Amino acid sequence: MFGSRSRPKDRREKSEPNDSIDLVWREGVRLVSAQLENADSLDRKVAPLIALVAAIIAVALAQRVTLGPAAAVIVWELGIVLAFLLLSFRLRRFDNVPGLPAFMRWANSPPREVQEQFMGNLLEAYEQNQRSLAAKELFLRWAIYAMLFVVLSMVVIIARIGGETGGG
């Protein structure tokens, strides 16, 4: 009714006080699952890059006679890229809490009680995953920057080799 001073607090009083636990639990589980999927997605991108960089290192080593002393520079730089990629790929400290053994002990408890019991674990898993994802993304970013440096080095090396053979 227009001009009414009644407030929607009546709805709030009718709802059960723990209804928000289900919402928070579902959202927390969804966020942790999204973090794990994000980590898997990054790993699916990093694995082929590791193979590519290893192959380029093998080619650089095979062409060391042609590249001369530049081969050592390229291999060293690519080794740094490879190290960052491996660190990004290797970092797998992710939590998906709570685990099955913990749940088994609470098998006969009401779902809301289980959710209340493990809410802190869910928050802890989310925070741990955030830190792990940040580190994983940082190493991947460093690998990309190092790869850009390698590309610039290769341009200079190719220009120098081309200048030596063309002017020689």
Backbone as a chain_set.jsonl record, in Angstrom:
{"seq": "MFGSRSRPKDRREKSEPNDSIDLVWREGVRLVSAQLENADSLDRKVAPLIALVAAIIAVALAQRVTLGPAAAVIVWELGIVLAFLLLSFRLRRFDNVPGLPAFMRWANSPPREVQEQFMGNLLEAYEQNQRSLAAKELFLRWAIYAMLFVVLSMVVIIARIGGETGGG", "coords": {"N": [[0.847, -1.164, 0.0], [0.538, 2.215, -0.785], [2.515, 4.635, 0.8], [2.719, 3.28, 3.13], [4.135, 2.359, 6.23], [5.156, -0.018, 6.953], [7.699, -2.493, 7.252], [9.883, -4.784, 5.534], [10.708, -6.578, 7.476], [9.161, -8.555, 8.575], [9.222, -10.792, 6.933], [11.793, -11.655, 7.368], [11.737, -12.438, 10.026], [10.129, -14.683, 9.868], [11.665, -16.529, 8.483], [13.934, -19.241, 8.909], [16.64, -19.148, 11.22], [19.072, -20.332, 10.368], [19.046, -20.558, 7.607], [20.761, -19.224, 5.889], [23.134, -20.594, 6.058], [23.066, -22.796, 4.305], [23.111, -21.443, 1.847], [25.584, -20.041, 1.984], [27.31, -22.233, 2.241], [26.864, -23.666, -0.192], [27.715, -21.715, -2.037], [30.378, -21.395, -1.22], [31.435, -23.966, -1.742], [31.055, -23.985, -4.5], [32.788, -21.893, -5.262], [35.306, -22.896, -4.428], [35.429, -25.156, -6.054], [35.524, -23.878, -8.521], [37.996, -22.631, -8.299], [39.701, -24.874, -8.297], [39.175, -25.854, -10.845], [40.15, -23.713, -12.339], [42.882, -23.897, -11.722], [43.444, -26.397, -12.888], [42.908, -25.729, -15.526], [44.934, -23.855, -16.05], [47.126, -25.576, -15.809], [46.653, -27.255, -17.989], [47.289, -25.527, -20.022], [49.939, -24.929, -19.525], [51.401, -27.33, -19.713], [51.708, -28.061, -22.562], [53.325, -25.893, -23.252], [55.632, -26.361, -21.788], [56.577, -28.645, -23.099], [57.014, -27.525, -25.634], [59.015, -25.568, -25.12], [61.066, -27.241, -24.204], [61.528, -28.66, -26.566], [62.453, -26.586, -28.212], [64.79, -25.948, -26.87], [66.212, -28.316, -27.379], [66.478, -28.116, -30.167], [68.027, -25.772, -30.312], [70.35, -26.669, -29.073], [71.091, -28.618, -30.913], [71.688, -27.033, -33.051], [73.955, -25.685, -32.327], [76.426, -25.324, -33.533], [75.893, -23.726, -35.755], [74.737, -21.54, -34.469], [76.729, -20.776, -32.781], [78.41, -19.105, -30.107], [76.065, -17.969, -29.275], [74.228, -19.949, -28.914], [74.538, -20.967, -26.34], [73.594, -18.808, -24.843], [70.899, -18.669, -25.667], [69.984, -21.215, -24.868], [70.4, -21.008, -22.104], [68.637, -18.877, -21.445], [66.198, -20.019, -22.273], [66.187, -22.132, -20.517], [65.646, -20.819, -18.131], [63.046, -19.939, -18.681], [61.83, -22.448, -18.887], [62.199, -23.34, -16.254], [60.521, -21.557, -14.811], [58.061, -22.281, -15.95], [57.894, -24.955, -15.124], [57.81, -24.579, -12.356], [55.37, -23.279, -12.171], [53.671, -25.284, -13.094], [54.185, -27.364, -11.323], [53.372, -26.501, -8.823], [51.081, -27.514, -6.731], [49.499, -27.266, -4.426], [46.598, -27.397, -3.44], [43.429, -27.158, -1.919], [40.538, -29.078, -1.255], [38.282, -28.969, 0.652], [35.813, -30.188, 2.894], [37.477, -33.361, 3.252], [36.719, -36.78, 2.315], [37.272, -38.691, 4.474], [36.898, -37.071, 6.766], [34.222, -36.369, 6.482], [33.034, -38.853, 6.772], [33.067, -39.4, 9.484], [31.009, -37.835, 10.324], [28.714, -38.874, 9.323], [26.175, -39.625, 10.309], [25.041, -37.3, 11.147], [22.937, -34.354, 11.079], [22.611, -32.535, 7.978], [22.907, -29.7, 8.142], [24.291, -29.372, 10.538], [26.694, -30.59, 9.902], [27.587, -28.867, 7.904], [27.92, -26.513, 9.416], [29.969, -27.375, 11.083], [32.115, -27.717, 9.298], [32.465, -25.293, 8.034], [34.545, -23.485, 8.604], [36.712, -24.938, 7.618], [36.138, -24.906, 4.921], [36.426, -22.191, 4.315], [39.142, -21.946, 4.897], [40.226, -23.637, 2.917], [39.48, -22.213, 0.625], [40.971, -19.827, 0.973], [43.61, -20.853, 0.977], [43.71, -21.91, -1.606], [43.469, -19.564, -3.074], [45.93, -18.324, -2.533], [47.669, -20.236, -3.652], [46.852, -20.225, -6.347], [47.532, -17.596, -7.009], [50.34, -17.705, -6.813], [50.895, -19.642, -8.772], [49.965, -18.316, -11.079], [51.7, -16.141, -11.028], [54.265, -17.328, -11.498], [53.763, -18.296, -14.067], [53.334, -15.905, -15.429], [55.892, -14.77, -15.158], [57.293, -16.609, -16.702], [56.253, -16.039, -19.207], [57.177, -13.392, -19.57], [59.927, -13.906, -19.55], [60.08, -15.485, -21.829], [59.439, -13.612, -23.776], [61.74, -12.063, -23.601], [63.57, -13.938, -24.546], [62.715, -14.172, -27.194], [63.307, -11.588, -28.127], [66.102, -11.686, -27.814], [66.689, -13.707, -29.654], [65.985, -12.46, -32.045], [67.937, -10.472, -32.178], [70.212, -12.115, -32.29], [69.774, -13.563, -34.666], [69.779, -11.454, -36.481], [72.399, -10.633, -36.168], [73.826, -12.951, -36.948], [72.895, -13.155, -39.554], [73.912, -10.765, -40.556], [76.633, -11.26, -40.394], [76.973, -13.407, -42.167], [76.026, -12.319, -44.512], [77.624, -10.103, -44.909], [80.087, -11.118, -44.937]], "CA": [[0.0, 0.0, 0.0], [1.317, 3.434, -0.924], [2.651, 5.403, 2.02], [2.756, 2.38, 4.282], [5.4, 2.392, 6.971], [5.575, -1.373, 7.331], [9.005, -2.876, 6.71], [9.934, -6.202, 5.179], [11.323, -7.389, 8.52], [8.289, -9.686, 8.879], [9.747, -11.934, 6.185], [13.024, -12.074, 8.015], [11.4, -13.126, 11.266], [9.522, -15.962, 9.544], [12.651, -17.48, 7.981], [14.712, -19.94, 9.923], [17.895, -18.419, 11.39], [20.217, -20.984, 9.735], [18.866, -20.712, 6.168], [21.906, -18.679, 5.163], [24.232, -21.568, 6.071], [22.994, -23.54, 3.038], [23.538, -20.549, 0.772], [27.026, -19.816, 2.121], [27.98, -23.512, 1.963], [26.818, -23.933, -1.643], [28.569, -20.741, -2.724], [31.765, -21.734, -0.889], [31.802, -25.168, -2.506], [31.128, -23.57, -5.901], [34.006, -21.101, -5.441], [36.462, -23.787, -4.315], [35.438, -25.962, -7.281], [35.981, -22.99, -9.611], [39.444, -22.473, -8.131], [40.352, -26.101, -8.737], [39.054, -25.884, -12.309], [41.075, -22.704, -12.847], [44.222, -24.475, -11.615], [43.55, -27.426, -13.93], [42.947, -25.027, -16.81], [46.292, -23.334, -16.203], [48.024, -26.71, -16.049], [46.45, -27.725, -19.371], [47.977, -24.577, -20.901], [51.371, -24.941, -19.238], [52.017, -28.593, -20.144], [52.233, -27.962, -23.924], [54.41, -24.906, -23.29], [56.831, -27.044, -21.294], [57.048, -29.492, -24.203], [57.517, -26.647, -26.694], [60.295, -24.98, -24.703], [62.055, -28.326, -24.203], [61.862, -28.937, -27.97], [63.273, -25.463, -28.709], [66.122, -26.138, -26.274], [66.858, -29.399, -28.128], [66.857, -27.567, -31.48], [69.137, -24.836, -30.098], [71.547, -27.471, -28.821], [71.461, -29.274, -32.176], [72.189, -25.999, -33.965], [74.96, -24.876, -31.636], [77.52, -24.985, -34.451], [75.406, -22.59, -36.54], [74.491, -20.402, -33.583], [77.973, -20.398, -32.113], [78.272, -18.807, -28.679], [74.687, -17.551, -28.999], [73.462, -21.13, -28.501], [74.575, -21.029, -24.874], [72.714, -17.745, -24.338], [69.514, -19.071, -25.92], [69.673, -22.358, -24.003], [70.319, -20.488, -20.738], [67.39, -18.125, -21.323], [65.096, -20.977, -22.352], [66.216, -22.878, -19.261], [64.94, -19.996, -17.146], [61.627, -20.044, -19.033], [61.416, -23.799, -18.515], [62.132, -23.406, -14.786], [59.292, -20.872, -14.393], [56.921, -23.109, -16.345], [57.834, -26.122, -14.235], [57.333, -24.114, -11.048], [53.936, -23.018, -12.306], [52.989, -26.566, -13.257], [54.438, -28.206, -10.153], [52.695, -25.96, -7.648], [49.773, -28.178, -6.662], [48.962, -27.261, -3.05], [45.226, -26.916, -3.478], [42.573, -27.875, -0.983], [39.121, -29.274, -1.551], [37.894, -29.375, 2.001], [36.43, -31.27, 3.662], [37.708, -34.62, 2.56], [35.814, -37.886, 2.622], [37.44, -39.257, 5.826], [36.275, -36.175, 7.75], [32.771, -36.491, 6.321], [32.587, -40.166, 7.232], [32.831, -39.34, 10.93], [29.786, -37.07, 10.543], [27.72, -39.472, 8.433], [24.852, -39.714, 10.921], [24.649, -35.973, 11.632], [22.114, -33.57, 10.148], [23.445, -31.781, 7.019], [23.207, -28.347, 8.616], [25.318, -29.503, 11.574], [27.944, -30.89, 9.187], [27.998, -27.626, 7.263], [28.423, -25.618, 10.463], [31.233, -27.918, 11.571], [33.184, -27.607, 8.302], [32.479, -23.972, 7.403], [35.906, -22.95, 8.743], [37.584, -25.676, 6.694], [35.828, -24.424, 3.58], [37.083, -20.887, 4.2], [40.587, -22.209, 4.861], [40.528, -24.169, 1.582], [39.355, -21.103, -0.329], [42.116, -18.928, 1.143], [44.81, -21.569, 0.517], [43.647, -21.992, -3.062], [43.749, -18.222, -3.606], [47.386, -18.135, -2.469], [48.298, -21.143, -4.623], [46.569, -19.717, -7.693], [48.325, -16.375, -7.212], [51.723, -18.122, -7.071], [50.894, -20.32, -10.069], [49.827, -17.277, -12.101], [52.928, -15.34, -11.003], [55.313, -18.062, -12.217], [53.398, -18.325, -15.48], [53.59, -14.555, -15.948], [57.346, -14.642, -15.284], [57.701, -17.424, -17.846], [55.888, -15.289, -20.419], [58.132, -12.287, -19.692], [61.222, -14.477, -19.921], [59.97, -15.915, -23.222], [59.552, -12.394, -24.594], [63.157, -11.728, -23.613], [64.209, -14.911, -25.443], [62.368, -13.782, -28.572], [64.129, -10.417, -28.455], [67.485, -12.158, -27.961], [66.799, -14.445, -30.914], [65.956, -11.477, -33.142], [69.277, -9.866, -32.222], [71.165, -13.154, -32.725], [69.529, -13.836, -36.093], [70.246, -10.291, -37.225], [73.857, -10.656, -36.121], [74.281, -14.057, -37.797], [72.587, -12.764, -40.931], [74.865, -9.713, -40.921], [77.96, -11.861, -40.566], [77.027, -14.222, -43.377], [75.77, -11.465, -45.659], [78.707, -9.139, -45.082], [81.337, -11.863, -44.806]], "C": [[0.895, 1.228, 0.0], [1.329, 4.196, 0.391], [2.696, 4.55, 3.276], [4.125, 2.428, 4.936], [5.854, 0.993, 7.397], [6.863, -1.726, 6.605], [9.02, -4.37, 6.412], [10.547, -7.083, 6.251], [10.468, -8.595, 8.905], [8.786, -10.947, 8.183], [10.976, -12.508, 6.869], [12.737, -12.864, 9.291], [10.812, -14.511, 10.998], [10.542, -16.99, 9.075], [13.442, -18.073, 9.135], [16.083, -19.281, 10.031], [19.083, -19.04, 10.663], [20.053, -21.174, 8.232], [20.075, -20.222, 5.382], [23.077, -19.647, 5.136], [24.24, -22.371, 4.775], [23.518, -22.704, 1.883], [25.057, -20.351, 0.808], [27.796, -21.087, 1.793], [28.022, -23.792, 0.464], [27.742, -22.984, -2.407], [30.044, -21.031, -2.451], [32.256, -22.936, -1.668], [31.947, -24.824, -3.984], [32.426, -22.8, -6.171], [35.261, -21.969, -5.363], [36.563, -24.671, -5.566], [35.927, -25.134, -8.466], [37.488, -22.756, -9.513], [40.192, -23.704, -8.629], [40.296, -26.238, -10.253], [40.008, -24.878, -12.95], [42.508, -23.229, -12.812], [44.435, -25.546, -12.681], [43.65, -26.796, -15.315], [44.338, -24.45, -17.073], [47.275, -24.457, -16.498], [47.882, -27.25, -17.474], [47.123, -26.793, -20.376], [49.486, -24.657, -20.73], [52.05, -26.193, -19.783], [52.518, -28.529, -21.597], [53.37, -26.942, -24.057], [55.716, -25.512, -22.794], [57.423, -27.902, -22.405], [57.648, -28.637, -25.318], [58.881, -26.069, -26.34], [61.381, -26.052, -24.671], [62.487, -28.667, -25.632], [62.745, -27.832, -28.551], [64.682, -25.542, -28.136], [66.889, -27.22, -27.04], [67.322, -28.906, -29.502], [68.042, -26.625, -31.336], [70.437, -25.589, -29.836], [72.029, -28.159, -30.095], [72.081, -28.277, -33.156], [73.302, -25.152, -33.341], [76.142, -24.506, -32.523], [77.13, -23.749, -35.261], [75.261, -21.347, -35.668], [75.75, -19.916, -32.883], [77.747, -20.137, -30.633], [76.841, -18.378, -28.298], [73.832, -18.729, -28.539], [73.412, -21.229, -26.983], [73.639, -19.991, -24.259], [71.25, -18.158, -24.491], [69.105, -20.22, -24.992], [69.536, -21.898, -22.551], [68.993, -19.753, -20.525], [66.171, -19.06, -21.364], [65.037, -21.864, -21.104], [65.495, -22.126, -18.146], [63.436, -20.049, -17.406], [61.088, -21.402, -18.588], [61.273, -23.938, -16.997], [60.849, -22.733, -14.282], [58.052, -21.687, -14.756], [56.769, -24.33, -15.444], [57.366, -25.735, -12.84], [55.833, -23.852, -11.079], [53.157, -24.319, -12.363], [53.064, -27.407, -11.986], [53.637, -27.768, -8.937], [51.283, -26.512, -7.563], [49.227, -28.24, -5.243], [47.591, -26.601, -3.086], [44.392, -27.782, -2.55], [41.161, -27.97, -1.532], [38.52, -29.852, -0.276], [36.388, -29.359, 2.117], [36.565, -32.531, 2.833], [36.755, -35.702, 3.044], [36.031, -38.473, 4.022], [36.787, -38.381, 6.912], [34.758, -36.282, 7.681], [32.252, -37.805, 6.894], [32.28, -40.156, 8.736], [31.512, -38.637, 11.259], [28.613, -37.645, 9.755], [26.311, -39.501, 9.018], [24.343, -38.378, 11.453], [23.756, -35.274, 10.618], [23.015, -32.723, 9.236], [23.832, -30.389, 7.515], [24.309, -28.373, 9.676], [26.686, -29.774, 10.944], [28.475, -29.619, 8.53], [28.567, -26.643, 8.286], [29.799, -26.074, 10.943], [32.382, -27.63, 10.597], [33.25, -26.254, 7.602], [33.872, -23.342, 7.468], [36.88, -23.633, 7.799], [37.38, -25.203, 5.261], [36.5, -23.077, 3.335], [38.591, -21.053, 4.096], [41.015, -22.733, 3.487], [40.49, -23.056, 0.545], [40.575, -20.189, -0.246], [43.413, -19.576, 0.673], [44.847, -21.63, -1.009], [43.931, -20.635, -3.7], [45.253, -17.973, -3.623], [48.094, -18.997, -3.517], [48.071, -20.674, -6.055], [47.393, -18.472, -7.99], [49.776, -16.73, -7.532], [51.839, -18.785, -8.439], [50.843, -19.3, -11.203], [51.076, -16.408, -12.172], [54.045, -16.044, -11.765], [55.013, -18.131, -13.715], [53.661, -16.966, -16.132], [55.089, -14.341, -16.139], [57.861, -15.446, -16.468], [57.398, -16.69, -19.155], [56.855, -14.13, -20.636], [59.498, -12.8, -20.123], [61.206, -14.934, -21.372], [60.047, -14.709, -24.168], [61.008, -11.941, -24.694], [63.929, -12.659, -24.545], [63.943, -14.534, -26.897], [63.195, -12.576, -28.998], [65.593, -10.812, -28.658], [67.677, -12.876, -29.289], [66.776, -13.505, -32.117], [67.335, -10.847, -33.293], [70.291, -10.879, -32.751], [70.998, -13.44, -34.211], [70.016, -12.665, -36.947], [71.772, -10.267, -37.275], [74.422, -11.763, -37.003], [74.04, -13.725, -39.254], [73.54, -11.686, -41.439], [76.246, -10.254, -41.158], [78.045, -12.656, -41.844], [76.812, -13.362, -44.622], [76.932, -10.529, -45.957], [80.064, -9.799, -45.166], [81.995, -12.083, -46.068]], "O": [[1.899, 1.27, 0.711], [0.289, 4.383, 1.022], [2.71, 5.087, 4.384], [5.147, 2.527, 4.258], [6.837, 0.854, 8.126], [7.083, -1.299, 5.472], [8.241, -5.129, 6.989], [10.88, -8.234, 5.972], [10.975, -9.551, 9.49], [8.776, -12.033, 8.762], [11.155, -13.725, 6.927], [13.421, -13.843, 9.591], [10.976, -15.418, 11.814], [10.327, -18.191, 9.24], [13.588, -17.464, 10.194], [16.642, -18.887, 9.007], [20.037, -18.322, 10.362], [20.85, -21.889, 7.625], [20.377, -20.758, 4.315], [23.94, -19.531, 4.266], [25.304, -22.606, 4.202], [24.274, -23.192, 1.044], [25.73, -20.478, -0.215], [28.833, -21.024, 1.133], [29.074, -24.116, -0.087], [28.461, -23.403, -3.313], [30.872, -20.924, -3.355], [33.369, -22.929, -2.196], [32.859, -25.316, -4.648], [33.085, -23.026, -7.185], [36.183, -21.79, -6.159], [37.659, -24.905, -6.074], [36.661, -25.637, -9.316], [38.174, -22.691, -10.533], [41.209, -23.58, -9.311], [41.259, -26.688, -10.874], [40.606, -25.162, -13.988], [43.266, -23.029, -13.762], [45.493, -25.595, -13.308], [44.391, -27.278, -16.172], [44.856, -24.547, -18.186], [48.158, -24.307, -17.343], [48.868, -27.654, -18.091], [47.489, -27.226, -21.469], [50.23, -24.471, -21.692], [53.177, -26.112, -20.271], [53.661, -28.911, -21.849], [54.27, -27.113, -24.88], [56.785, -25.209, -23.324], [58.634, -27.888, -22.627], [58.683, -28.993, -25.882], [59.797, -26.08, -27.163], [62.513, -25.787, -25.078], [63.662, -28.93, -25.884], [63.681, -28.114, -29.299], [65.656, -25.24, -28.826], [68.077, -27.061, -27.317], [68.421, -29.236, -29.947], [68.968, -26.668, -32.146], [71.498, -25.195, -30.319], [73.233, -28.271, -30.328], [72.905, -28.65, -33.991], [73.555, -24.032, -33.783], [76.792, -23.486, -32.294], [77.935, -22.834, -35.434], [75.618, -20.242, -36.077], [75.819, -18.769, -32.443], [76.989, -20.852, -29.977], [76.468, -18.426, -27.126], [72.827, -18.537, -27.854], [72.368, -21.538, -26.408], [72.969, -20.27, -23.265], [70.458, -18.016, -23.559], [68.023, -20.203, -24.406], [68.64, -22.358, -21.843], [68.307, -19.986, -19.53], [65.233, -18.903, -20.582], [63.959, -22.292, -20.691], [64.814, -22.732, -17.319], [62.644, -20.186, -16.473], [60.017, -21.488, -17.987], [60.338, -24.576, -16.514], [60.165, -23.282, -13.418], [57.108, -21.776, -13.971], [55.659, -24.693, -15.053], [56.611, -26.475, -12.21], [55.118, -24.167, -10.128], [52.098, -24.441, -11.747], [52.1, -28.082, -11.626], [53.265, -28.599, -8.109], [50.384, -26.027, -8.251], [48.544, -29.205, -4.899], [47.445, -25.412, -2.803], [44.626, -28.983, -2.417], [40.664, -27.054, -2.187], [38.287, -31.055, -0.156], [35.746, -28.543, 1.457], [35.856, -32.732, 1.846], [36.075, -35.545, 4.058], [35.046, -38.735, 4.711], [36.196, -38.899, 7.86], [34.086, -36.284, 8.713], [31.149, -37.856, 7.439], [31.351, -40.82, 9.194], [30.962, -38.821, 12.345], [27.616, -36.954, 9.547], [25.341, -39.407, 8.266], [23.32, -38.333, 12.136], [23.817, -35.574, 9.426], [24.063, -32.248, 9.672], [24.968, -29.955, 7.322], [25.163, -27.487, 9.704], [27.704, -29.251, 11.398], [29.671, -29.332, 8.595], [29.593, -26.011, 8.033], [30.685, -25.253, 11.18], [33.497, -27.334, 11.026], [34.027, -26.092, 6.661], [34.326, -22.736, 6.498], [37.77, -22.989, 7.243], [38.331, -25.112, 4.486], [37.076, -22.85, 2.271], [39.241, -20.377, 3.299], [42.046, -22.319, 2.956], [41.367, -22.97, -0.314], [41.147, -19.817, -1.27], [44.234, -18.917, 0.035], [45.894, -21.424, -1.622], [44.565, -20.566, -4.752], [45.791, -17.469, -4.609], [49.014, -18.531, -4.189], [48.983, -20.718, -6.881], [47.897, -18.311, -9.101], [50.379, -16.127, -8.419], [52.782, -18.514, -9.181], [51.591, -19.408, -12.174], [51.471, -15.981, -13.257], [54.708, -15.422, -12.595], [55.926, -18.034, -14.535], [54.155, -16.897, -17.258], [55.514, -13.797, -17.157], [58.775, -15.004, -17.164], [58.196, -16.722, -20.092], [57.308, -13.904, -21.759], [60.153, -12.191, -20.969], [62.206, -14.791, -22.076], [60.654, -14.791, -25.235], [61.452, -11.49, -25.75], [64.837, -12.221, -25.251], [64.848, -14.574, -27.73], [63.725, -12.546, -30.109], [66.245, -10.321, -29.579], [68.687, -12.69, -29.968], [67.479, -13.738, -33.101], [67.84, -10.704, -34.406], [71.139, -10.533, -33.574], [71.988, -13.547, -34.935], [70.599, -12.868, -38.012], [72.363, -9.924, -38.299], [75.391, -11.542, -37.729], [74.894, -13.988, -40.1], [73.928, -11.691, -42.607], [76.964, -9.766, -42.03], [79.057, -12.606, -42.543], [77.368, -13.66, -45.679], [77.194, -10.2, -47.114], [81.072, -9.143, -45.431], [83.06, -12.699, -46.109]]}, "num_chains": 1, "name": "protein.A"}
